[in-house]
Amino acid sequence: MTDDDIFERLAGVVRETFHVLPATRVLEETTSADINGWDSLSHAILIMRVEEEFGIELPIERIYSLENVGELAELVRSTLEERP
Amino acid sequence: MKPTLLFYGNCQAAALSVIFSADPTIAEAYNVLHIPSFDDRIPDSVAVNDEAIAATTVFFDQHDKAPFPKGDILPADCRRVTFPSVDLFLLWPLHCVNVYNDAPTPQTLWGRFPYGDRAVVDGVMQGLSAGEVLASYETASQRALPDLDRFEKLEYARLRARDAQCEVKMSDFVVGAFRTQNLFWCVNHPSMFALRELTHRLIAAAGEQATELQRAAIDATIATLHPEGPLSDMHAPIHPAVVDHFKLEWYPRDDGPYFGLRDNRLTYQQYLREMIECSVRVRDEAALGLPTSSATQ
């Protein structure tokens, strides 16, 4: 899976979780402040949906220090790489 | 002019200021003031003047995205005690922004159903009738519930991450007691039991900077206040599957009217039905271009 594939699938999960309008782009630099409803609770819901989408378990110690969607994509990528 | 005990933060900081100012020893020695970090919508909310801020001896600073805007006025030698917001989403995993809440009124500053339920919101968003949303709620909500064991781990991580940025910690208390004690009325409104613990921790952290605080008989003061605490206006029901999963010892098992607003407590089924009917009405009014009406009984 390429980095672009990961990001597109991840952006899809973000869109679906927060009912993001089609006109709104989800970019690497998109943060929780840019998306209505992305708060500390829904962050956990998002993380669990991402884990389900990619069949992985993200390292908990990193989850609450992510700054934007790009960093979440990088975490997904590195977790996929480390998967046995 | 008395020295100031200044609280900055959300409604919890306001509740703490109520508890502190109710204590005669504290009230005699200090001005207890609260500056909200949010739009508190309270009509008689008093603006705190700069002179009172400059007289601060202990600044109770709740960790918040919005830092205290008048930090430059605080005395350099005042004691700053940082503390976390005390909340727990774990018991309300379906919580979401209620985009179908009704309009605020003077009696309901945040509308009647400020705490949304993802299964209800999704059903209303799909265009279902109130009867259809109600009939499908059990199935829809079970499907919407996350893996509660994984969610528990994520919640603990969230609480610990926030505690790490504060001097006063609360995650150990919340994690250790939420099964046996009623700590919250809804995701972000702690009960008096939880506020009492936070009050004691704040007083201990203030230390010798505020000697009169250490002399306060705070438990006796709390006993004179409403037993549910200052943040008990809204009681949000917990999903039965969550009650069972976490084996909540304190949660009422009968069908009593425990939920909703203080002046109109409802049973679980009544609460669910009224929230759904309200949500569908708000959706339909919006579709017709009508202004959202307030509660209709």
Interface residues (C-beta under 8 A of the other chain):
Chain A: H19 N36 G37 D39 S40 L41 S42 H43 A44 I45 I47 M48 E51 E57 I60 E61 I63 Y64 S65
Chain B: F89 P93 H95 C96 V97 M125 P146 D147 R150 F151 K153 L154 E155 A157 R158 A161 V187
